[in-house]
Amino acid sequence: MTEYLLREYRREDIPCLIELWHRVFGDPESLISEFLIRLPSFGTGAVAEYRGKAVGAAYAIDDMYIHDSLGRERRCGYIYAVAVSPEHRHQGLGEALSQRAAELSRRRGSRFLCTLPAEEALYPWYEKILGLGCALHRRCFSSAASPLLPCRELEADEYLSRREKLLEGRPHMRPGRELMDFAAFFYRSFGGGLYLCGGGICAAYGDKELVIKELLVPDCILPGETAASLAAFLGREEARYYLPSPDGEMYISAQEGELPADLIWNLSFD
């Protein structure tokens, strides 16, 4: 590791980091560029430099706030998009970068850490290096398209306002305004966006298969009706959607005791 310099990312790193991210994850360069340009407003990043070039990176999104049932909030750091160039792997860079990103996030005021591992095999890895065990679970459902409820697209401000009203009095993660703006850009980049369907809201993407990452509805509306309506509105045959479920698949990992089991998270960038 002595030949690598670990440091906080700088704006001049952006062209190299776009190349690295695209090579590792395959996401559109326009999306990566937007994330990196906006990053100072909602987080930070750690970079591994080798002979003057960034060969690894890990980011910490910290414009996220955990609200308990009494309305009290705590800021959390979300470790995201850990990437190392193939030729520099198996040297501990992923671990070192994740730990540095976590340290930077704590310096910025994060009270604790969390993440969404990209695959099941990474859950024990994050638990080992950062003490992040699986704290939240979710279950996947699907609905065939049917125009049951009126739908329209929302801007980030209105979506966030409606979201807070639907989640009032319930433990939940609240994204900050800057992060919500990027979330809207993220979902739109993949053929979706933020939507109002009847009295519920959805954050969704998918040019071919519609995936609803967040589906929140008042008690008088069924989630399946909302998903079916959005699929019809967007011209898809069906919608796949996720709901919190204690006996579902693993979802968000966090430090032990930091997230109540009934906390609503939903908005993630997987």
Buried (B, 14 or more C-beta within 10 A) or exposed (E): EEEBEBBBBEEEBBEBBBBBBBEBEEBEEEBBBBBBEBBEEBBBBBBBBBEEEBBBBBBBBBBBBBBEEEEEBBBBBBBBBBBBBEEBEEBEBBBBBBBBBBBBBBEBEBBBBBBBBEEEEBBEBBBEBBBBBBBBBBBEBBBEBBEBBEBEBBEBEEBBEBBEEBBEEBBBBBBBEBBBBBBBBBBBBBBBBBBBBBBBBBBBBBEEBBBBBBBBBEEEBBBBBBBBBBBBBBEBEBBBBBBBBEEBEBBBBBBEEBBBEEBBBBBBBE
